[in-house]
Amino acid sequence: MKNNHCDVLIIGGGIIGHSISCYLNKSGVHAAVVEKQASGGKATQAAAGMLGVHTENEGVGKYHQFCEKSRDMYTGLAQELRELTSIDIGLSHFGMMEIAVKDEEKEALLLKKSTFRNLEWLETPIDRIPSLSDKASGALFMKDDGHVEPRQVCESFKRAALLYGGDLLEDRTVLRVKNNQGSFTVHLDSCSLTAEHVVVASGAESGQWFETTGLPNPIVPTKGESFSIKLRENYFNEALFFRDFYVVPKPDGRCIIGATSKPDDKTTNTSVGGLSSLMNLLFSLFPEWKEAAFQDFWSGIRPGTEDGVPVIGEHPFISNLYFATGHYRNGILLAPATGQLIEKQITKKPIDPSIQELFSPSRLAEKGEWTYEYSS
Ligand SMILES: Cc1cc2nc3c(=O)[nH]c(=O)nc-3n(C[C@H](O)[C@H](O)[C@H](O)COP(=O)(O)OP(=O)(O)OC[C@H]3O[C@@H](n4cnc5c(N)ncnc54)[C@H](O)[C@@H]3O)c2cc1C
């Protein structure tokens, strides 16, 4: 990096940090990512990669629109990133299905169908997926949703950003950021850099950057555990959703089953209890899969927020300091739109004011008592 200086320094090399870097460098703003371990090794590697616009939204609104926009950006990105980096991001266009077993689940899904456009009700989902239990009383088919391979998306954003002229420092930790009123000095474990802007994209570890800049910490780290099996044949291509649990078939024959939800659990082990609860749900949907070959298991910490909405935007009192964090279960879905939103904010391009307001960190400062303790 020339003179240890960049226009934008991004703290965190997960899917969000690398998406931001990609969009900024593409538009001619020199951005550098600092990642304390290897890129994409935290929440990003744990994700199933669902682009679940309709599983993640109960109603139509600005957040739903942002999710839809980000999902749709993947179509163009898949081609752009493949041409640029030769990486296939594994975009699946087969849709998602949300399964009902109980009467109240069926009612809730039919209500959802009437809320959104383009959803289809399947009275007998077993016709489509013969290995499904006959207890399934119907399914909502969301044909426009799908899934990607999160690690490949992160890696391709990373490589694209470098090809567009960006920088990356891995195995380096950002320890402290000093505000020089107009620029920043960023202290790493091994050296110092200067930057005109800083973006906090450090996932579940973002909390400290709110606290040290005088804002209440909204981050709720929420552990999720998953496992995968290898099937002898591809029984179906749609991702299935059932009571916050999902089955995502990947083109290589792996099937990802997830995920537990454990708020404020920051441990990295994958528990026997967590996996057995997922297996019980799996066997209730697919009784014949008990003989499937177990493949792998893992966990990750989702960056949740207290109000369930990501924090994307400029610090209310420190100019040029941005947050892009708190994406909870939707960081893969929202990575493209988040990268583009931060790029537009930093380059002062026009933005829908209601989107800016929805994600703004200013909502944290408005939440009662807080003290500004940040010292330069
Ligand atoms: C089990 C599970 C399943 C999921 N499934 C889905 C899904 O299907 N669809 C979906 O959309 N989302 C899903 N998610 C959520 C998604 O994974 C996250 O929202 C997303 O990965 C968050 O990305 P991130 O870049 O903010 O965080 P991370 O990927 O955690 O990256 C943050 C990075 O910052 C680095 N860092 C932290 N502090 C510092 C520092 N001081 N200096 C330098 N680097 C630092 C960390 O090392 C890390 O690499 C799932 C999550 C889990 C756990």
The ligand as a Gaussian input file, in Angstrom:
#p B3LYP/6-31G(d) Opt

LIG

0 1
 C      -24.891000     -21.291000      10.957000
 C      -25.117000     -20.038000      10.149000
 C      -25.887000     -20.098000       9.005000
 C      -26.122000     -18.935000       8.247000
 N      -26.838000     -19.035000       7.094000
 C      -27.069000     -17.920000       6.347000
 C      -27.784000     -18.000000       5.133000
 O      -28.196000     -19.080000       4.721000
 N      -28.014000     -16.850000       4.435000
 C      -27.558000     -15.637000       4.872000
 O      -27.830000     -14.618000       4.209000
 N      -26.831000     -15.540000       6.013000
 C      -26.586000     -16.641000       6.761000
 N      -25.875000     -16.559000       7.913000
 C      -25.442000     -15.227000       8.371000
 C      -24.158000     -14.785000       7.675000
 O      -23.214000     -15.820000       7.750000
 C      -23.615000     -13.517000       8.356000
 O      -24.628000     -12.540000       8.485000
 C      -22.463000     -12.928000       7.520000
 O      -21.489000     -13.906000       7.250000
 C      -21.824000     -11.762000       8.253000
 O      -20.703000     -11.368000       7.510000
 P      -19.645000     -10.361000       8.118000
 O      -18.654000     -10.093000       7.069000
 O      -20.378000      -9.221000       8.744000
 O      -19.039000     -11.162000       9.366000
 P      -17.872000     -12.270000       9.406000
 O      -17.980000     -13.244000       8.307000
 O      -17.870000     -12.806000      10.798000
 O      -16.571000     -11.418000       9.140000
 C      -16.079000     -10.467000      10.062000
 C      -14.564000     -10.533000       9.986000
 O      -14.009000      -9.469000      10.777000
 C      -12.775000      -9.940000      11.308000
 N      -12.399000      -9.056000      12.421000
 C      -13.078000      -8.867000      13.588000
 N      -12.434000      -7.953000      14.354000
 C      -11.326000      -7.575000      13.656000
 C      -10.261000      -6.659000      13.923000
 N      -10.199000      -5.938000      15.075000
 N       -9.277000      -6.521000      13.001000
 C       -9.310000      -7.221000      11.828000
 N      -10.311000      -8.098000      11.524000
 C      -11.307000      -8.270000      12.421000
 C      -13.096000     -11.384000      11.714000
 O      -11.909000     -12.154000      11.841000
 C      -14.003000     -11.836000      10.568000
 O      -13.306000     -12.532000       9.554000
 C      -25.587000     -17.701000       8.679000
 C      -24.791000     -17.650000       9.813000
 C      -24.550000     -18.803000      10.552000
 C      -23.671000     -18.736000      11.768000

